[in-house]
Amino acid sequence: MASDPPARRDRPLSPHLQVYKPQWTSVLSILHRITGVALAAGTVLLVWWLAAAASSAEYFAFVQGFMASGLGIVLLIGWAFALYYHLCNGIRHLFWDAGIGLELGPARMSGLLVVAAAAALTVLSAVIALTPQGSPA
């Protein structure tokens, strides 16, 4: 009866996240996938809000109260970041598809630009959305 040496049993069968040191491009790739899932979940929340608006004033007031709560605002801001990140990174991938920016330096720089643009657009959207609007004249 043959058995593997102890050192071989402790090693993973194939390379994966426990073996490789995270690199900037791999982290951004994983974040792109995560934001895709977050967009789907956030879209369900948005559809809930729209369905409530179409159902009754009381139910809409309930859903609107949730959306205006602290948790609702955090979820909406997270959804906005996911939207902007996924959009900006998708544009980055369009450049890559054209063969532009595939080298390590430009890939890192465009990744930083994507994160900065997503953060800036999210903050801008949050400021616009959370700024009290004046009453109509």
N, CA, C and O of each residue as an XYZ file, in Angstrom:
548
protein
N       0.849     -1.176      0.000
C       0.000      0.000      0.000
C       0.892      1.236      0.000
O       1.614      1.494      0.963
N       0.835      1.988     -1.082
C       1.696      3.160     -1.223
C       0.963      4.389     -0.711
O      -0.245      4.532     -0.897
N       1.696      5.255     -0.076
C       1.114      6.510      0.377
C       2.034      7.644     -0.021
O       3.237      7.458     -0.206
N       1.445      8.829     -0.150
C       2.236     10.001     -0.519
C       3.111     10.415      0.648
O       2.740     10.217      1.805
N       4.258     10.981      0.359
C       5.081     11.521      1.449
C       4.324     12.628      2.168
O       3.488     13.290      1.553
N       4.594     12.849      3.458
C       3.842     13.860      4.230
C       3.879     15.250      3.612
O       2.875     15.963      3.643
N       5.009     15.645      3.053
C       5.106     16.991      2.490
C       4.139     17.159      1.325
O       3.572     18.236      1.142
N       3.949     16.114      0.542
C       3.051     16.215     -0.614
C       1.589     16.317     -0.179
O       0.812     17.014     -0.831
N       1.202     15.656      0.883
C      -0.188     15.707      1.351
C      -0.578     17.092      1.857
O      -1.752     17.456      1.797
N       0.377     17.866      2.351
C       0.077     19.174      2.913
C      -0.016     20.268      1.852
O      -0.499     21.368      2.120
N       0.445     19.958      0.664
C       0.420     20.961     -0.393
C      -0.902     20.904     -1.144
O      -1.524     19.845     -1.230
N      -1.338     22.051     -1.692
C      -2.556     22.031     -2.503
C      -2.323     21.246     -3.792
O      -1.190     21.138     -4.261
N      -3.383     20.704     -4.358
C      -3.280     19.924     -5.582
C      -2.953     20.784     -6.789
O      -2.264     20.337     -7.706
N      -3.440     22.001     -6.792
C      -3.148     22.907     -7.903
C      -2.990     24.314     -7.346
O      -3.486     24.611     -6.260
N      -2.304     25.180     -8.080
C      -2.106     26.548     -7.590
C      -3.443     27.280     -7.449
O      -4.322     27.147     -8.301
N      -3.587     28.039     -6.391
C      -4.790     28.834     -6.163
C      -4.437     30.004     -5.264
O      -3.259     30.307     -5.078
N      -5.429     30.657     -4.710
C      -5.216     31.899     -3.967
C      -4.328     31.740     -2.739
O      -3.691     32.706     -2.319
N      -4.269     30.548     -2.153
C      -3.409     30.364     -0.982
C      -1.940     30.293     -1.367
O      -1.069     30.475     -0.517
N      -1.657     30.032     -2.633
C      -0.279     29.883     -3.080
C       0.271     31.201     -3.615
O       1.391     31.592     -3.288
N      -0.520     31.880     -4.434
C      -0.042     33.085     -5.085
C      -0.230     34.315     -4.212
O      -1.232     34.447     -3.510
N       0.736     35.206     -4.262
C       0.617     36.507     -3.600
C      -0.313     37.376     -4.457
O      -0.119     37.481     -5.668
N      -1.314     37.996     -3.836
C      -2.230     38.823     -4.639
C      -1.476     39.951     -5.343
O      -0.651     40.635     -4.738
N      -1.770     40.129     -6.607
C      -1.192     41.212     -7.383
C      -2.297     42.201     -7.713
O      -3.479     41.857     -7.694
N      -1.908     43.418     -8.013
C      -2.867     44.490     -8.249
C      -3.871     44.091     -9.329
O      -5.074     44.279     -9.147
N      -3.403     43.549    -10.438
C      -4.313     43.207    -11.527
C      -5.244     42.050    -11.145
O      -6.403     42.030    -11.558
N      -4.750     41.093    -10.367
C      -5.626     39.983     -9.967
C      -6.676     40.448     -8.959
O      -7.818     39.991     -8.998
N      -6.299     41.344     -8.066
C      -7.258     41.889     -7.094
C      -8.351     42.667     -7.823
O      -9.529     42.554     -7.486
N      -7.961     43.455     -8.820
C      -8.952     44.218     -9.581
C      -9.855     43.294    -10.399
O     -11.039     43.579    -10.577
N      -9.304     42.201    -10.890
C     -10.109     41.234    -11.625
C     -11.147     40.583    -10.712
O     -12.305     40.423    -11.097
N     -10.736     40.213     -9.518
C     -11.668     39.626     -8.552
C     -12.723     40.658     -8.153
O     -13.903     40.330     -8.036
N     -12.292     41.910     -7.945
C     -13.240     42.968     -7.597
C     -14.248     43.193     -8.727
O     -15.409     43.506     -8.466
N     -13.813     43.036     -9.972
C     -14.726     43.179    -11.108
C     -15.832     42.123    -11.033
O     -16.998     42.419    -11.293
N     -15.463     40.908    -10.679
C     -16.458     39.839    -10.551
C     -17.392     40.103     -9.364
O     -18.603     39.902     -9.461
N     -16.821     40.552     -8.255
C     -17.626     40.837     -7.061
C     -18.617     41.968     -7.341
O     -19.775     41.897     -6.930
N     -18.162     43.009     -8.040
C     -19.070     44.120     -8.337
C     -20.163     43.688     -9.308
O     -21.264     44.238     -9.277
N     -19.881     42.718    -10.166
C     -20.928     42.182    -11.038
C     -22.034     41.523    -10.236
O     -23.216     41.705    -10.527
N     -21.647     40.757     -9.225
C     -22.635     40.124     -8.345
C     -23.380     41.187     -7.545
O     -24.595     41.099     -7.373
N     -22.647     42.201     -7.053
C     -23.278     43.278     -6.284
C     -24.278     44.053     -7.142
O     -25.314     44.493     -6.645
N     -23.971     44.217     -8.416
C     -24.915     44.896     -9.307
C     -26.208     44.105     -9.444
O     -27.296     44.680     -9.468
N     -26.087     42.799     -9.534
C     -27.295     41.968     -9.627
C     -28.126     42.092     -8.353
O     -29.345     42.254     -8.420
N     -27.478     42.017     -7.201
C     -28.193     42.140     -5.922
C     -28.802     43.538     -5.776
O     -29.940     43.671     -5.326
N     -28.064     44.566     -6.146
C     -28.573     45.929     -6.062
C     -29.723     46.176     -7.009
O     -30.616     46.971     -6.714
N     -29.710     45.507     -8.135
C     -30.805     45.646     -9.087
C     -32.087     45.046     -8.522
O     -33.177     45.557     -8.778
N     -31.966     43.982     -7.767
C     -33.137     43.405     -7.091
C     -33.714     44.436     -6.119
O     -34.931     44.608     -6.041
N     -32.839     45.119     -5.381
C     -33.273     46.165     -4.455
C     -33.983     47.294     -5.208
O     -35.014     47.794     -4.757
N     -33.435     47.686     -6.341
C     -34.038     48.741     -7.157
C     -35.400     48.316     -7.694
O     -36.336     49.115     -7.706
N     -35.519     47.076     -8.136
C     -36.801     46.568     -8.635
C     -37.823     46.527     -7.503
O     -38.999     46.817     -7.726
N     -37.391     46.169     -6.283
C     -38.274     46.173     -5.123
C     -38.846     47.574     -4.906
O     -40.043     47.739     -4.668
N     -37.971     48.581     -4.992
C     -38.383     49.969     -4.808
C     -39.378     50.393     -5.892
O     -40.380     51.043     -5.595
N     -39.101     50.025     -7.151
C     -40.004     50.379     -8.246
C     -41.343     49.647     -8.131
O     -42.394     50.229     -8.397
N     -41.304     48.381     -7.737
C     -42.547     47.621     -7.567
C     -43.382     48.213     -6.435
O     -44.610     48.240     -6.514
N     -42.721     48.683     -5.388
C     -43.438     49.313     -4.283
C     -44.096     50.612     -4.749
O     -45.210     50.934     -4.335
N     -43.409     51.349     -5.605
C     -43.981     52.591     -6.134
C     -45.224     52.320     -6.968
O     -46.140     53.141     -7.023
N     -45.246     51.168     -7.610
C     -46.382     50.821     -8.457
C     -47.526     50.167     -7.683
O     -48.638     50.056     -8.200
N     -47.263     49.734     -6.448
C     -48.294     48.985     -5.720
C     -49.214     49.894     -4.914
O     -50.400     49.997     -5.226
N     -48.691     50.553     -3.886
C     -49.544     51.423     -3.071
C     -48.682     52.477     -2.383
O     -47.473     52.308     -2.225
N     -49.318     53.548     -1.984
C     -48.592     54.632     -1.317
C     -48.034     54.165      0.023
O     -46.935     54.566      0.407
N     -48.778     53.321      0.740
C     -48.317     52.852      2.048
C     -47.085     51.956      1.916
O     -46.116     52.101      2.661
N     -47.138     51.026      0.954
C     -46.005     50.122      0.780
C     -44.786     50.882      0.249
O     -43.652     50.595      0.633
N     -45.031     51.852     -0.635
C     -43.922     52.665     -1.123
C     -43.295     53.451      0.021
O     -42.071     53.569      0.082
N     -44.092     53.982      0.917
C     -43.563     54.723      2.062
C     -42.702     53.806      2.930
O     -41.672     54.234      3.451
N     -43.118     52.555      3.087
C     -42.331     51.590      3.859
C     -40.975     51.343      3.198
O     -39.936     51.402      3.856
N     -40.993     51.068      1.901
C     -39.741     50.784      1.178
C     -38.871     52.040      1.127
O     -37.653     51.965      1.289
N     -39.496     53.185      0.905
C     -38.744     54.442      0.875
C     -38.103     54.716      2.233
O     -36.987     55.231      2.299
N     -38.799     54.376      3.311
C     -38.227     54.521      4.652
C     -36.996     53.644      4.826
O     -36.012     54.062      5.437
N     -37.050     52.412      4.284
C     -35.873     51.545      4.348
C     -34.725     52.122      3.534
O     -33.581     52.140      3.988
N     -35.031     52.589      2.338
C     -33.982     53.144      1.473
C     -33.339     54.386      2.097
O     -32.155     54.642      1.882
N     -34.101     55.146      2.854
C     -33.579     56.351      3.490
C     -32.904     56.065      4.825
O     -32.300     56.961      5.416
N     -32.999     54.825      5.308
C     -32.337     54.468      6.572
C     -30.831     54.377      6.362
O     -30.351     54.387      5.228
N     -30.104     54.290      7.442
C     -28.657     54.171      7.347
C     -28.220     52.971      6.519
O     -27.334     53.083      5.672
N     -28.846     51.819      6.765
C     -28.511     50.615      6.010
C     -28.856     50.783      4.538
O     -28.081     50.385      3.668
N     -29.997     51.361      4.257
C     -30.400     51.579      2.870
C     -29.440     52.492      2.131
O     -29.105     52.242      0.973
N     -28.997     53.548      2.795
C     -28.051     54.480      2.163
C     -26.716     53.789      1.903
O     -26.121     53.968      0.841
N     -26.244     53.002      2.867
C     -24.987     52.263      2.664
C     -25.122     51.301      1.484
O     -24.213     51.195      0.660
N     -26.250     50.604      1.402
C     -26.468     49.677      0.288
C     -26.511     50.417     -1.048
O     -25.942     49.945     -2.033
N     -27.172     51.560     -1.092
C     -27.251     52.328     -2.331
C     -25.892     52.895     -2.736
O     -25.555     52.907     -3.920
N     -25.118     53.360     -1.773
C     -23.783     53.865     -2.095
C     -22.892     52.713     -2.567
O     -22.115     52.878     -3.507
N     -23.000     51.556     -1.923
C     -22.242     50.387     -2.374
C     -22.641     49.969     -3.775
O     -21.789     49.596     -4.582
N     -23.941     50.028     -4.071
C     -24.412     49.691     -5.406
C     -23.872     50.688     -6.427
O     -23.488     50.303     -7.531
N     -23.843     51.973     -6.058
C     -23.311     52.993     -6.968
C     -21.826     52.742     -7.236
O     -21.376     52.853     -8.376
N     -21.058     52.401     -6.186
C     -19.641     52.107     -6.399
C     -19.480     50.899     -7.321
O     -18.643     50.912     -8.223
N     -20.279     49.860     -7.094
C     -20.205     48.667     -7.945
C     -20.513     49.032     -9.398
O     -19.852     48.549    -10.318
N     -21.512     49.881     -9.598
C     -21.880     50.303    -10.947
C     -20.737     51.060    -11.616
O     -20.358     50.754    -12.747
N     -20.193     52.046    -10.914
C     -19.129     52.856    -11.502
C     -17.847     52.052    -11.704
O     -17.175     52.213    -12.722
N     -17.504     51.198    -10.759
C     -16.295     50.390    -10.910
C     -16.450     49.440    -12.094
O     -15.550     49.332    -12.927
N     -17.588     48.755    -12.170
C     -17.813     47.788    -13.240
C     -17.811     48.496    -14.599
O     -17.275     47.970    -15.574
N     -18.407     49.682    -14.662
C     -18.422     50.459    -15.900
C     -17.011     50.885    -16.310
O     -16.595     50.661    -17.447
N     -16.285     51.495    -15.388
C     -14.931     51.977    -15.694
C     -13.994     50.817    -16.043
O     -13.181     50.927    -16.960
N     -14.110     49.719    -15.318
C     -13.245     48.573    -15.606
C     -13.647     47.919    -16.929
O     -12.795     47.371    -17.629
N     -14.917     47.970    -17.273
C     -15.350     47.472    -18.574
C     -14.759     48.290    -19.708
O     -14.369     47.738    -20.736
N     -14.691     49.598    -19.527
C     -14.053     50.465    -20.525
C     -12.571     50.131    -20.626
O     -12.010     50.089    -21.722
N     -11.938     49.892    -19.480
C     -10.533     49.476    -19.456
C     -10.341     48.185    -20.266
O      -9.373     48.056    -21.016
N     -11.257     47.244    -20.111
C     -11.167     45.989    -20.854
C     -11.378     46.200    -22.351
O     -10.808     45.468    -23.161
N     -12.183     47.184    -22.728
C     -12.330     47.490    -24.151
C     -11.005     47.950    -24.747
O     -10.667     47.579    -25.871
N     -10.252     48.755    -24.002
C      -8.925     49.164    -24.465
C      -8.009     47.951    -24.579
O      -7.256     47.820    -25.545
N      -8.077     47.072    -23.592
C      -7.257     45.855    -23.639
C      -7.622     45.011    -24.849
O      -6.742     44.445    -25.496
N      -8.912     44.920    -25.163
C      -9.340     44.148    -26.329
C      -8.759     44.721    -27.618
O      -8.548     43.995    -28.590
N      -8.502     46.025    -27.618
C      -7.885     46.671    -28.777
C      -6.366     46.583    -28.729
O      -5.689     47.103    -29.616
N      -5.820     45.930    -27.700
C      -4.373     45.774    -27.583
C      -3.678     46.966    -26.959
O      -2.460     47.099    -27.073
N      -4.429     47.836    -26.301
C      -3.862     49.047    -25.703
C      -3.734     48.855    -24.199
O      -4.693     48.456    -23.539
N      -2.549     49.137    -23.653
C      -2.356     49.130    -22.208
C      -2.180     47.763    -21.577
O      -2.490     47.586    -20.399
N      -1.692     46.797    -22.332
C      -1.538     45.448    -21.798
C      -0.239     45.242    -21.014
O      -0.121     44.274    -20.262
N       0.725     46.131    -21.179
C       1.984     45.994    -20.459
C       1.756     46.250    -18.973
O       0.765     46.871    -18.589
N       2.677     45.771    -18.139
C       2.488     45.827    -16.689
C       2.314     47.259    -16.171
O       1.397     47.516    -15.390
N       3.158     48.177    -16.580
C       3.061     49.567    -16.104
C       1.727     50.212    -16.443
O       1.037     50.696    -15.546
N       1.344     50.231    -17.724
C       0.048     50.804    -18.085
C      -1.140     50.064    -17.459
O      -2.157     50.683    -17.145
N      -1.019     48.752    -17.276
C      -2.112     47.995    -16.653
C      -2.301     48.425    -15.201
O      -3.429     48.572    -14.731
N      -1.195     48.624    -14.501
C      -1.292     49.111    -13.111
C      -1.870     50.516    -13.070
O      -2.741     50.811    -12.252
N      -1.387     51.379    -13.949
C      -1.859     52.768    -13.964
C      -3.348     52.839    -14.305
O      -4.094     53.595    -13.683
N      -3.776     52.057    -15.286
C      -5.198     52.088    -15.641
C      -6.049     51.504    -14.514
O      -7.192     51.920    -14.321
N      -5.501     50.545    -13.772
C      -6.219     50.010    -12.610
C      -6.404     51.060    -11.541
O      -7.482     51.180    -10.958
N      -5.352     51.827    -11.279
C      -5.458     52.925    -10.315
C      -6.469     53.963    -10.785
O      -7.246     54.494     -9.992
N      -6.447     54.241    -12.076
C      -7.385     55.212    -12.640
C      -8.828     54.723    -12.498
O      -9.726     55.510    -12.198
N      -9.046     53.439    -12.711
C     -10.393     52.865    -12.580
C     -10.899     53.007    -11.141
O     -12.033     53.430    -10.917
N     -10.054     52.653    -10.172
C     -10.457     52.739     -8.764
C     -10.709     54.202     -8.383
O     -11.691     54.506     -7.705
N      -9.830     55.100     -8.815
C      -9.996     56.522     -8.492
C     -11.263     57.086     -9.137
O     -12.007     57.830     -8.497
N     -11.508     56.737    -10.388
C     -12.706     57.235    -11.076
C     -13.974     56.702    -10.421
O     -14.939     57.444    -10.237
N     -13.976     55.418    -10.070
C     -15.153     54.837     -9.417
C     -15.408     55.496     -8.066
O     -16.552     55.793     -7.722
N     -14.350     55.722     -7.307
C     -14.501     56.367     -5.999
C     -15.001     57.808     -6.163
O     -15.899     58.243     -5.442
N     -14.418     58.539     -7.110
C     -14.821     59.931     -7.318
C     -16.276     60.023     -7.789
O     -17.034     60.862     -7.303
N     -16.659     59.172     -8.720
C     -18.036     59.185     -9.212
C     -19.026     58.780     -8.116
O     -20.137     59.306     -8.048
N     -18.614     57.845     -7.265
C     -19.484     57.433     -6.155
C     -19.671     58.576     -5.171
O     -20.793     58.852     -4.743
N     -18.583     59.242     -4.808
C     -18.672     60.366     -3.873
C     -19.520     61.486     -4.483
O     -20.367     62.064     -3.801
N     -19.296     61.790     -5.752
C     -20.080     62.824     -6.424
C     -21.567     62.476     -6.422
O     -22.407     63.331     -6.141
N     -21.888     61.235     -6.731
C     -23.291     60.798     -6.730
C     -23.907     60.873     -5.338
O     -25.052     61.296     -5.180
N     -23.138     60.458     -4.326
C     -23.643     60.492     -2.946
C     -23.881     61.929     -2.502
O     -24.883     62.218     -1.848
N     -22.976     62.822     -2.850
C     -23.149     64.229     -2.467
C     -24.390     64.811     -3.136
O     -25.180     65.505     -2.495
N     -24.557     64.526     -4.420
C     -25.727     65.036     -5.138
C     -27.015     64.451     -4.555
O     -27.990     65.171     -4.339
N     -27.008     63.145     -4.305
C     -28.210     62.483     -3.818
C     -28.561     62.859     -2.374
O     -29.737     62.938     -2.021
N     -27.547     63.087     -1.550
C     -27.797     63.343     -0.130
C     -27.872     64.824      0.227
O     -28.154     65.165      1.376
N     -27.626     65.706     -0.732
C     -27.731     67.150     -0.491
C     -29.209     67.527     -0.508
O     -29.916     67.254     -1.478
N     -29.667     68.152      0.565
C     -31.089     68.561      0.575
C     -31.359     69.543     -0.557
O     -30.600     70.484     -0.793
N     -32.451     69.294     -1.237
C     -32.832     70.177     -2.348
C     -33.739     71.268     -1.816
O     -34.569     71.026     -0.940
N     -33.581     72.455     -2.343
C     -34.430     73.570     -1.932
C     -35.860     73.350     -2.392
O     -36.114     72.610     -3.342
N     -36.781     73.994     -1.711
C     -38.186     73.875     -2.106
C     -38.404     74.633     -3.405
O     -37.763     75.656     -3.642
N     -39.304     74.139     -4.248
C     -39.550     74.817     -5.527
C     -40.142     76.214     -5.287
O     -40.943     76.424     -4.376
N     -39.735     77.124     -6.106
C     -40.186     78.516     -5.958
C     -41.478     78.765     -6.664
O     -41.991     79.884     -6.636
